[in-house]
Amino acid sequence: PLKPNKSRLSSILDQISQAEQDLHSKQPPFRAKGVVSLRHIARSLANIKNSGKSDSVPSISNENLEGGSVVMEISDTHGELHLSVLKEELALIARTLARICLNSLADSESYVYLASIHTLVAISDVCPSEMMPLMGALVAKGTVSMTVAAASESIITTEVTLSQEQRIKVTEALMFMIRRRGHGIFIHGPFLLDMMLFSPKQVQGSNGKVSSRHSHMIQSQTHSYFIGLDGDDSDNEDEIEERKIRLNTGGPVFDTEEDDLLRSATISVVCELIAALNPAVIATYCPILVHLATTALRLESSRPVRRAAAFLSSGIYALVEKEITESGSWNDSTTSSMAVALMSADEESLSNVLRQCVSSDDVDIKKNE
């Protein structure tokens, strides 16, 4: 393997080491400061990346340019080697920063793990080819083996295993990454779709089953959270604003719902990919997407999963409309590949189950119980 730039790597590892010391503090502000320091390091990698590109441009001498055109043979072997070493070094630093941030997602303080999420996104801005597949594998499987740099500048292989709570937080980071890549996500989009649809792994010991008593308690407490204990429908402005804030939070989360939240978060990642990718790409996945949405809405009792499946259904129909109304930006054909694929994937079944969800009260609270 190519040997990274020792002086530059050593300097960055020293900064990472100082940030890790802050992360071991018992004081949340110091831990948050450590994560922010890691983000500054991640953003500084962009300058290294850009300097490497400029250094690789061969210089042209003015010698023998007197009078006419000159045919020159330019060999850029040194530039290619430099870029190769630079890419390897950046990828190594990116993985090292990512490992620390992933561990910080277990922190109970919100401004520590939120800072970690934003730092992961900042690392992805510099090294998307490293971070996008890594985040996808962690969401789907919860564990991954990665090579990182140790304090002694040696390269070690370590196993990163995340809890369900950490995986849920990683999905938030991954969705931010997808949005920031824009149309550039097409490079990693099919791989991420495959990971989300076919590779999710459930944590051992979590069967996702909730007793009817717990289910009713969850529904009652959620209802009280949104409506209020007294069920007062006051038009007071403060009360209305309070309800809007509560609605935007998505409701309380219970320990027994962690598995459901992870599954719904995975579907949410699929929704982000559907919104960003070319309809022709999504059309090949249309049968499995329609089956997923239909099955979840028809059989699932979980609130988060049903909500995510509803968003998935909305995203599928929205993409059909987008392809028709903005066909010029995607292709010059008058045929909508998504519309054809959707009709072939039993769209009528999806439409029927959506109508049932709107008209039925299967998810409402049974106050008589």
QUIPEVEN-V238548 format. One record per helix or strand of 3 or more residues. SS is the DSSP state (alpha for helix, beta for strand). FROM is the first residue (numbers start at 0). LEN is the number of residues. If there is no record, write none. Layout:
BEGIN
ss=<SS SS>
from=<FROM FROM>
len=<LEN LEN>
END
This chain:
BEGIN
ss=<alpha alpha alpha alpha alpha beta beta alpha alpha alpha alpha alpha alpha alpha alpha alpha alpha>
from=<5 27 76 109 127 142 154 163 211 236 254 278 285 302 326 336 346>
len=<18 28 28 17 14 7 7 35 16 13 22 5 14 23 4 8 13>
END
